[in-house]
Amino acid sequence: MKNYELVGERSKKGLTQADMASRMGVTLQTYHNKESGTRAFTLKDVEKISNILDLAIEDVDRIFFKNKLTKCIN
């Protein structure tokens, strides 16, 4: 996962880690650990983040899956 890209997308929307944690229904520590790469995001987390940040599928693929999804589709 490209953490810096997730941080960039979150920052563009003016959201803090605390905002994301609250919207996702997790603790700030849990969200911080996931965004920093200490813990992995689940697919459910990715879905929630995608909805919160209004990410296009290409952005989700780039940030969370290193462009592997679109390679499979094409």
C-alpha positions, -999 to 999 in steps of 0.1 A, spaced: 0 0 0 12 35 -8 6 52 26 17 86 14 -10 86 -13 -37 77 12 -25 106 34 -25 129 4 -61 120 -5 -72 123 31 -55 157 34 -71 169 1 -105 164 17 -94 183 48 -98 152 71 -76 142 100 -68 107 111 -93 113 140 -120 122 114 -113 90 94 -113 69 126 -147 83 136 -163 79 102 -150 43 100 -161 34 135 -126 25 148 -103 41 174 -78 67 164 -50 43 174 -64 16 151 -67 39 122 -32 54 128 -17 19 129 -34 10 96 -25 42 78 11 40 90 14 4 78 17 -13 112 -16 -31 106 -33 -40 73 -65 -25 61 -93 -51 55 -113 -50 23 -142 -36 44 -118 -8 55 -109 -1 19 -145 1 9 -153 25 38 -123 47 29 -132 47 -7 -167 60 2 -155 85 27 -129 100 3 -150 95 -28 -122 76 -46 -124 63 -81 -117 26 -86 -84 36 -103 -74 55 -71 -83 26 -49 -63 3 -71 -33 26 -71 -33 33 -33 -42 -1 -19 -34 -27 -46 -4 -13 -65 -23 -12 -98 -28 -50 -97 -66 -49 -101 -67 -29 -133 -40 -52 -148 -63 -82 -141 -93 -65 -157 -75 -53 -188 
